Each structure stands twice: as C-alpha cells, then as structure tokens.
Amino acid sequence: MSSEDLTLPNIEESEFKIPHNKDFKTPESTHKPRILLLYGSLRKRSFSRLAVEEAARILTKMGAETKIFNPQGLPLPDAEEPTHPKVAELRELMMWSEGQVWCSPERHGSMTGIIKSQIDWVPLNLGGVRPTQGKTLAVMQVCGGSQSFNAVNQMRILGRWMRMITIPNQSSVAKAFAEFDDNDRMKPSPYYNRIVDVMEELMRFTLMTRDNADYLVDRYSERVETAEQVSQRVNQRSI
C-alpha cells in the first residue's frame, strides 16, 4: 500500500462515521435490568430449568427483573403461524428483554432442539431490526456426565448470529443430577459459585451497554442500504 494513497473511493461519505467516545450515551436508564431466561428441556425434573431458576434468583437478588419462558407447547419452527400464542409470547419477551440467559442440556454432543427451536422462532428482522441485536447474553449448560462445553460453544455461535453481546464467562455443570437437592435447589459447590460469577458479569455488561445497544450494533453496510433493502435481504422467503 502506498503511504501516499489514503483515498477511499468506495466509501459513501454521508454514511461513514468515525467512532468516538462522545458518541456513547451516559447511562440514563433507572429501571431494573430486564433479563429473559430460556432453558432446553421439557422433562418434569429438568436440570436446565432448575439451573435457570437458580440464575433467576441470583439476578433478582442483584436487582434485575427476570422472566422465564416455558417452552412447553411451543410448536416446531414454521409448523404454525407466528400468531400462535406461545410464539407470540416468546417474541414479546424477546423484545422486552435487555439481556438473556440460555441454558441447555448437552444431548448427543450438542445443545437440544428445544433451545434451538426457541431461537429459530425469533425473526431475523422486524421492521429492519433484529429483535435480539445489542442485547447481552450469558450461556450455560448442564451435563449428564463429565463436564463438557459443546452446548455453550454452539450457543455462543448462535448468540453471535443473533447479534447479541455474549459475555466472556459461562457455566457448565457436570453430573447435574448430583448438584440439586430433594427440594430442587442447587447445592453449594464451585458450580454454583460459577453461576453467581456468570450472573454478576451479565448484570455488569447489561448495565454498561443497554443505553448504547443501538450504537454498538450500528453498521456502515446497513446505513448505506434502505430499510426496504434490509428487510428484503434478511427475510428472503426462498431460504
């Protein structure tokens, strides 16, 4: 590259923005951080649900407002219209949330179809905007045997695809059946402490980013498109 040629002939100057500290808003929101929690099993004694319930208790103690979505009755993606009550409930919660927690069992080396179906019902676009973009995300998994990270790794990819701010920390609970007592409460352990760590980090990231979520995911490539072009691109019916 010639040190003398710094021209950018392909750039649309009207949409080219130089990131600067002054572009960040001072946090103004005073309401409790809104956290949606999803789990990935329909078993009567679902350990991913129990882990999510523990996480919700911790988040509430930290000052968050939490809601847990029950996937029971959610149809398979595209098997029903988006007006289905469970689909509408899920989408409304997605829009309501400022941060999320996803917890899945690891089944056959991956996250479950139940957790994936919940995300697959979230449209990539509503009026040119992704309903999940800019929201924070924490991922957790429960294991039937030794500790593994396949499910959380896959959910990280999914969170990136949904343009979420996935926090660095994560939780994987080995032999989950041994980590909960007869009252379905999690026993004291390093696994429990890690969940506290993850929720603490989620709260910090949510408080830090929620007033700047739109700015953080603002993209040059989309600014040069019209809203109609964006909508057509992310809602191609042929896919």
Short mmCIF file of the C-alpha atoms (twelve columns), coordinates in Angstrom:
data_MODEL
# 
_entry.id   MODEL 
# 
loop_
_atom_site.group_PDB 
_atom_site.id 
_atom_site.type_symbol 
_atom_site.label_atom_id 
_atom_site.label_alt_id 
_atom_site.label_comp_id 
_atom_site.label_asym_id 
_atom_site.label_seq_id 
_atom_site.Cartn_x 
_atom_site.Cartn_y 
_atom_site.Cartn_z 
_atom_site.pdbx_PDB_model_num 
ATOM 1   C CA . MET A 1   0.000   0.000   0.000  1 
ATOM 2   C CA . SER A 2   1.311   3.376   -0.941 1 
ATOM 3   C CA . SER A 3   1.702   5.570   2.093  1 
ATOM 4   C CA . GLU A 4   0.594   8.496   -0.043 1 
ATOM 5   C CA . ASP A 5   -2.664  6.972   -1.267 1 
ATOM 6   C CA . LEU A 6   -5.191  7.049   1.574  1 
ATOM 7   C CA . THR A 7   -8.223  7.644   -0.600 1 
ATOM 8   C CA . LEU A 8   -11.355 5.525   -0.118 1 
ATOM 9   C CA . PRO A 9   -13.268 5.848   -3.380 1 
ATOM 10  C CA . ASN A 10  -15.811 3.184   -2.426 1 
ATOM 11  C CA . ILE A 11  -16.919 4.946   0.753  1 
ATOM 12  C CA . GLU A 12  -20.189 6.845   0.897  1 
ATOM 13  C CA . GLU A 13  -19.041 9.821   2.912  1 
ATOM 14  C CA . SER A 14  -22.504 10.695  4.189  1 
ATOM 15  C CA . GLU A 15  -22.730 7.348   5.989  1 
ATOM 16  C CA . PHE A 16  -19.109 6.969   7.084  1 
ATOM 17  C CA . LYS A 17  -18.749 7.573   10.825 1 
ATOM 18  C CA . ILE A 18  -15.585 7.735   12.918 1 
ATOM 19  C CA . PRO A 19  -16.174 6.035   16.305 1 
ATOM 20  C CA . HIS A 20  -15.556 8.376   19.204 1 
ATOM 21  C CA . ASN A 21  -16.056 8.349   22.965 1 
ATOM 22  C CA . LYS A 22  -18.526 11.220  22.715 1 
ATOM 23  C CA . ASP A 23  -20.894 9.009   20.723 1 
ATOM 24  C CA . PHE A 24  -21.583 6.858   23.770 1 
ATOM 25  C CA . LYS A 25  -24.552 7.872   25.874 1 
ATOM 26  C CA . THR A 26  -24.208 8.357   29.586 1 
ATOM 27  C CA . PRO A 27  -26.297 5.577   31.206 1 
ATOM 28  C CA . GLU A 28  -29.713 7.041   31.851 1 
ATOM 29  C CA . SER A 29  -31.982 4.053   32.425 1 
ATOM 30  C CA . THR A 30  -33.159 3.716   36.011 1 
ATOM 31  C CA . HIS A 31  -35.446 0.699   35.701 1 
ATOM 32  C CA . LYS A 32  -34.305 -2.758  36.722 1 
ATOM 33  C CA . PRO A 33  -32.352 -4.620  34.018 1 
ATOM 34  C CA . ARG A 34  -34.811 -6.881  32.181 1 
ATOM 35  C CA . ILE A 35  -33.457 -10.422 31.814 1 
ATOM 36  C CA . LEU A 36  -35.151 -13.250 29.900 1 
ATOM 37  C CA . LEU A 37  -34.116 -16.816 30.737 1 
ATOM 38  C CA . LEU A 38  -34.549 -19.799 28.389 1 
ATOM 39  C CA . TYR A 39  -33.995 -23.492 29.117 1 
ATOM 40  C CA . GLY A 40  -33.739 -26.517 26.861 1 
ATOM 41  C CA . SER A 41  -35.610 -29.487 28.294 1 
ATOM 42  C CA . LEU A 42  -39.258 -30.471 28.823 1 
ATOM 43  C CA . ARG A 43  -38.570 -33.173 31.409 1 
ATOM 44  C CA . LYS A 44  -40.591 -32.907 34.594 1 
ATOM 45  C CA . ARG A 45  -37.358 -32.535 36.548 1 
ATOM 46  C CA . SER A 46  -35.403 -30.535 34.010 1 
ATOM 47  C CA . PHE A 47  -31.944 -29.655 35.284 1 
ATOM 48  C CA . SER A 48  -31.564 -26.850 32.738 1 
ATOM 49  C CA . ARG A 49  -34.791 -25.371 34.140 1 
ATOM 50  C CA . LEU A 50  -33.552 -25.783 37.712 1 
ATOM 51  C CA . ALA A 51  -30.265 -24.088 36.801 1 
ATOM 52  C CA . VAL A 52  -32.187 -21.240 35.159 1 
ATOM 53  C CA . GLU A 53  -34.363 -20.860 38.259 1 
ATOM 54  C CA . GLU A 54  -31.244 -20.560 40.414 1 
ATOM 55  C CA . ALA A 55  -29.842 -17.998 37.990 1 
ATOM 56  C CA . ALA A 56  -33.100 -16.028 38.159 1 
ATOM 57  C CA . ARG A 57  -32.948 -15.950 41.960 1 
ATOM 58  C CA . ILE A 58  -29.386 -14.645 41.817 1 
ATOM 59  C CA . LEU A 59  -30.281 -11.995 39.218 1 
ATOM 60  C CA . THR A 60  -33.284 -10.876 41.273 1 
ATOM 61  C CA . LYS A 61  -31.023 -10.525 44.306 1 
ATOM 62  C CA . MET A 62  -28.730 -8.389  42.162 1 
ATOM 63  C CA . GLY A 63  -31.590 -6.078  41.222 1 
ATOM 64  C CA . ALA A 64  -32.817 -7.465  37.900 1 
ATOM 65  C CA . GLU A 65  -36.361 -8.111  36.737 1 
ATOM 66  C CA . THR A 66  -36.455 -11.672 35.424 1 
ATOM 67  C CA . LYS A 67  -38.851 -13.703 33.310 1 
ATOM 68  C CA . ILE A 68  -38.508 -17.411 32.464 1 
ATOM 69  C CA . PHE A 69  -40.085 -18.688 29.251 1 
ATOM 70  C CA . ASN A 70  -41.702 -22.136 29.468 1 
ATOM 71  C CA . PRO A 71  -41.178 -23.872 26.087 1 
ATOM 72  C CA . GLN A 72  -43.931 -26.424 26.763 1 
ATOM 73  C CA . GLY A 73  -46.397 -26.159 23.882 1 
ATOM 74  C CA . LEU A 74  -44.110 -24.141 21.594 1 
ATOM 75  C CA . PRO A 75  -44.568 -25.610 18.094 1 
ATOM 76  C CA . LEU A 76  -41.688 -26.565 15.858 1 
ATOM 77  C CA . PRO A 77  -40.427 -23.654 13.785 1 
ATOM 78  C CA . ASP A 78  -42.691 -22.972 10.786 1 
ATOM 79  C CA . ALA A 79  -45.192 -25.654 11.879 1 
ATOM 80  C CA . GLU A 80  -47.616 -22.898 12.910 1 
ATOM 81  C CA . GLU A 81  -48.151 -19.248 12.102 1 
ATOM 82  C CA . PRO A 82  -46.310 -16.604 14.160 1 
ATOM 83  C CA . THR A 83  -49.681 -15.729 15.673 1 
ATOM 84  C CA . HIS A 84  -49.581 -18.956 17.719 1 
ATOM 85  C CA . PRO A 85  -49.934 -17.916 21.393 1 
ATOM 86  C CA . LYS A 86  -46.616 -19.451 22.510 1 
ATOM 87  C CA . VAL A 87  -44.740 -17.918 19.593 1 
ATOM 88  C CA . ALA A 88  -46.279 -14.524 20.258 1 
ATOM 89  C CA . GLU A 89  -45.397 -14.836 23.961 1 
ATOM 90  C CA . LEU A 90  -41.772 -15.700 23.158 1 
ATOM 91  C CA . ARG A 91  -41.360 -12.866 20.666 1 
ATOM 92  C CA . GLU A 92  -42.873 -10.365 23.088 1 
ATOM 93  C CA . LEU A 93  -40.420 -11.474 25.785 1 
ATOM 94  C CA . MET A 94  -37.525 -11.189 23.337 1 
ATOM 95  C CA . MET A 95  -38.451 -7.589  22.606 1 
ATOM 96  C CA . TRP A 96  -38.986 -6.864  26.322 1 
ATOM 97  C CA . SER A 97  -35.586 -8.143  27.421 1 
ATOM 98  C CA . GLU A 98  -32.328 -6.213  27.667 1 
ATOM 99  C CA . GLY A 99  -30.287 -9.308  28.453 1 
ATOM 100 C CA . GLN A 100 -30.799 -13.065 28.268 1 
ATOM 101 C CA . VAL A 101 -29.626 -16.352 29.762 1 
ATOM 102 C CA . TRP A 102 -29.712 -19.529 27.664 1 
ATOM 103 C CA . CYS A 103 -29.230 -22.879 29.368 1 
ATOM 104 C CA . SER A 104 -29.302 -26.208 27.556 1 
ATOM 105 C CA . PRO A 105 -28.540 -29.808 28.409 1 
ATOM 106 C CA . GLU A 106 -25.879 -31.356 26.229 1 
ATOM 107 C CA . ARG A 107 -27.572 -34.085 24.225 1 
ATOM 108 C CA . HIS A 108 -25.646 -36.186 21.692 1 
ATOM 109 C CA . GLY A 109 -22.810 -33.685 21.894 1 
ATOM 110 C CA . SER A 110 -24.831 -30.572 21.203 1 
ATOM 111 C CA . MET A 111 -27.478 -28.193 22.500 1 
ATOM 112 C CA . THR A 112 -31.009 -29.546 22.340 1 
ATOM 113 C CA . GLY A 113 -33.547 -28.919 19.606 1 
ATOM 114 C CA . ILE A 114 -35.772 -27.412 22.276 1 
ATOM 115 C CA . ILE A 115 -33.427 -24.500 22.953 1 
ATOM 116 C CA . LYS A 116 -32.663 -24.102 19.229 1 
ATOM 117 C CA . SER A 117 -36.367 -24.043 18.342 1 
ATOM 118 C CA . GLN A 118 -36.920 -21.139 20.696 1 
ATOM 119 C CA . ILE A 119 -34.251 -19.103 18.923 1 
ATOM 120 C CA . ASP A 120 -35.442 -20.236 15.484 1 
ATOM 121 C CA . TRP A 121 -38.858 -18.702 16.210 1 
ATOM 122 C CA . VAL A 122 -37.242 -15.288 16.634 1 
ATOM 123 C CA . PRO A 123 -37.334 -13.496 13.268 1 
ATOM 124 C CA . LEU A 124 -34.070 -12.115 11.966 1 
ATOM 125 C CA . ASN A 125 -35.904 -8.919  11.200 1 
ATOM 126 C CA . LEU A 126 -38.826 -6.910  12.491 1 
ATOM 127 C CA . GLY A 127 -39.089 -3.678  10.551 1 
ATOM 128 C CA . GLY A 128 -35.419 -3.786  9.533  1 
ATOM 129 C CA . VAL A 129 -34.114 -4.503  13.059 1 
ATOM 130 C CA . ARG A 130 -33.177 -7.788  14.708 1 
ATOM 131 C CA . PRO A 131 -35.176 -8.182  17.952 1 
ATOM 132 C CA . THR A 132 -32.133 -9.573  19.773 1 
ATOM 133 C CA . GLN A 133 -29.390 -7.293  18.474 1 
ATOM 134 C CA . GLY A 134 -27.419 -5.413  21.068 1 
ATOM 135 C CA . LYS A 135 -28.830 -7.389  23.979 1 
ATOM 136 C CA . THR A 136 -26.473 -9.129  26.377 1 
ATOM 137 C CA . LEU A 137 -26.321 -12.922 26.630 1 
ATOM 138 C CA . ALA A 138 -24.979 -15.469 29.115 1 
ATOM 139 C CA . VAL A 139 -24.761 -19.145 28.160 1 
ATOM 140 C CA . MET A 140 -24.878 -22.163 30.464 1 
ATOM 141 C CA . GLN A 141 -25.199 -25.896 30.078 1 
ATOM 142 C CA . VAL A 142 -25.922 -28.903 32.269 1 
ATOM 143 C CA . CYS A 143 -24.248 -32.257 31.689 1 
ATOM 144 C CA . GLY A 144 -25.398 -35.762 32.494 1 
ATOM 145 C CA . GLY A 145 -21.802 -36.888 32.898 1 
ATOM 146 C CA . SER A 146 -18.403 -35.239 32.893 1 
ATOM 147 C CA . GLN A 147 -18.061 -31.545 32.209 1 
ATOM 148 C CA . SER A 148 -18.319 -30.546 28.568 1 
ATOM 149 C CA . PHE A 149 -18.587 -27.293 26.646 1 
ATOM 150 C CA . ASN A 150 -20.148 -28.329 23.338 1 
ATOM 151 C CA . ALA A 151 -23.544 -26.784 24.052 1 
ATOM 152 C CA . VAL A 152 -22.219 -23.455 25.329 1 
ATOM 153 C CA . ASN A 153 -19.862 -23.222 22.354 1 
ATOM 154 C CA . GLN A 154 -22.765 -23.733 19.958 1 
ATOM 155 C CA . MET A 155 -24.921 -21.211 21.788 1 
ATOM 156 C CA . ARG A 156 -22.093 -18.688 21.521 1 
ATOM 157 C CA . ILE A 157 -22.188 -19.073 17.742 1 
ATOM 158 C CA . LEU A 158 -25.949 -18.671 17.842 1 
ATOM 159 C CA . GLY A 159 -25.673 -15.572 20.013 1 
ATOM 160 C CA . ARG A 160 -23.204 -14.019 17.577 1 
ATOM 161 C CA . TRP A 161 -25.537 -14.779 14.696 1 
ATOM 162 C CA . MET A 162 -28.351 -13.031 16.560 1 
ATOM 163 C CA . ARG A 163 -26.015 -10.045 17.092 1 
ATOM 164 C CA . MET A 164 -26.022 -10.380 20.836 1 
ATOM 165 C CA . ILE A 165 -23.251 -9.285  23.198 1 
ATOM 166 C CA . THR A 166 -22.253 -12.666 24.612 1 
ATOM 167 C CA . ILE A 167 -20.308 -12.223 27.834 1 
ATOM 168 C CA . PRO A 168 -16.930 -13.985 28.241 1 
ATOM 169 C CA . ASN A 169 -17.851 -16.069 31.298 1 
ATOM 170 C CA . GLN A 170 -20.003 -19.201 31.087 1 
ATOM 171 C CA . SER A 171 -21.191 -22.129 33.189 1 
ATOM 172 C CA . SER A 172 -21.099 -25.867 32.616 1 
ATOM 173 C CA . VAL A 173 -22.471 -28.071 35.405 1 
ATOM 174 C CA . ALA A 174 -21.128 -31.639 35.360 1 
ATOM 175 C CA . LYS A 175 -23.289 -34.520 36.654 1 
ATOM 176 C CA . ALA A 176 -26.161 -32.110 37.161 1 
ATOM 177 C CA . PHE A 177 -28.299 -34.833 38.757 1 
ATOM 178 C CA . ALA A 178 -25.961 -34.735 41.776 1 
ATOM 179 C CA . GLU A 179 -25.969 -30.928 42.123 1 
ATOM 180 C CA . PHE A 180 -29.599 -30.407 43.191 1 
ATOM 181 C CA . ASP A 181 -31.237 -31.472 46.457 1 
ATOM 182 C CA . ASP A 182 -34.649 -33.044 47.048 1 
ATOM 183 C CA . ASN A 183 -36.231 -29.577 47.045 1 
ATOM 184 C CA . ASP A 184 -34.805 -28.862 43.589 1 
ATOM 185 C CA . ARG A 185 -32.386 -26.271 44.949 1 
ATOM 186 C CA . MET A 186 -28.769 -26.241 43.874 1 
ATOM 187 C CA . LYS A 187 -26.273 -27.397 46.461 1 
ATOM 188 C CA . PRO A 188 -23.303 -25.246 47.496 1 
ATOM 189 C CA . SER A 189 -20.413 -26.028 45.143 1 
ATOM 190 C CA . PRO A 190 -17.888 -24.471 42.764 1 
ATOM 191 C CA . TYR A 191 -20.532 -24.982 40.035 1 
ATOM 192 C CA . TYR A 192 -22.982 -22.816 41.981 1 
ATOM 193 C CA . ASN A 193 -20.302 -20.198 42.551 1 
ATOM 194 C CA . ARG A 194 -19.601 -20.108 38.821 1 
ATOM 195 C CA . ILE A 195 -23.274 -19.410 38.089 1 
ATOM 196 C CA . VAL A 196 -23.075 -16.479 40.530 1 
ATOM 197 C CA . ASP A 197 -19.978 -15.273 38.665 1 
ATOM 198 C CA . VAL A 198 -21.768 -15.502 35.311 1 
ATOM 199 C CA . MET A 199 -24.858 -13.638 36.510 1 
ATOM 200 C CA . GLU A 200 -22.699 -10.954 38.106 1 
ATOM 201 C CA . GLU A 201 -20.875 -10.439 34.825 1 
ATOM 202 C CA . LEU A 202 -24.142 -10.433 32.856 1 
ATOM 203 C CA . MET A 203 -25.530 -7.691  35.086 1 
ATOM 204 C CA . ARG A 204 -22.420 -5.575  34.648 1 
ATOM 205 C CA . PHE A 205 -22.425 -5.898  30.879 1 
ATOM 206 C CA . THR A 206 -26.164 -5.187  30.707 1 
ATOM 207 C CA . LEU A 207 -25.888 -2.069  32.852 1 
ATOM 208 C CA . MET A 208 -22.894 -0.910  30.818 1 
ATOM 209 C CA . THR A 209 -24.373 -1.477  27.345 1 
ATOM 210 C CA . ARG A 210 -28.174 -1.243  27.468 1 
ATOM 211 C CA . ASP A 211 -28.306 2.508   26.829 1 
ATOM 212 C CA . ASN A 212 -25.828 2.131   23.957 1 
ATOM 213 C CA . ALA A 213 -27.111 -1.098  22.398 1 
ATOM 214 C CA . ASP A 214 -28.273 0.563   19.174 1 
ATOM 215 C CA . TYR A 215 -24.970 2.381   18.732 1 
ATOM 216 C CA . LEU A 216 -22.892 -0.736  19.378 1 
ATOM 217 C CA . VAL A 217 -24.567 -2.657  16.543 1 
ATOM 218 C CA . ASP A 218 -24.897 0.264   14.121 1 
ATOM 219 C CA . ARG A 219 -23.255 -0.816  10.845 1 
ATOM 220 C CA . TYR A 220 -21.974 1.122   7.872  1 
ATOM 221 C CA . SER A 221 -23.108 -1.580  5.425  1 
ATOM 222 C CA . GLU A 222 -26.668 -1.237  6.639  1 
ATOM 223 C CA . ARG A 223 -26.640 2.559   6.789  1 
ATOM 224 C CA . VAL A 224 -25.996 2.642   3.053  1 
ATOM 225 C CA . GLU A 225 -28.993 0.374   2.455  1 
ATOM 226 C CA . THR A 226 -32.564 1.495   2.660  1 
ATOM 227 C CA . ALA A 227 -34.831 -0.041  5.304  1 
ATOM 228 C CA . GLU A 228 -36.688 -1.823  2.497  1 
ATOM 229 C CA . GLN A 229 -33.482 -3.364  1.163  1 
ATOM 230 C CA . VAL A 230 -32.505 -4.587  4.636  1 
ATOM 231 C CA . SER A 231 -35.935 -6.127  5.141  1 
ATOM 232 C CA . GLN A 232 -35.777 -7.915  1.789  1 
ATOM 233 C CA . ARG A 233 -32.261 -9.215  2.453  1 
ATOM 234 C CA . VAL A 234 -32.921 -10.754 5.872  1 
ATOM 235 C CA . ASN A 235 -36.417 -12.032 5.118  1 
ATOM 236 C CA . GLN A 236 -35.831 -13.978 1.919  1 
ATOM 237 C CA . ARG A 237 -38.713 -16.432 1.704  1 
ATOM 238 C CA . SER A 238 -36.732 -18.770 -0.531 1 
ATOM 239 C CA . ILE A 239 -34.409 -19.704 2.364  1 
# 
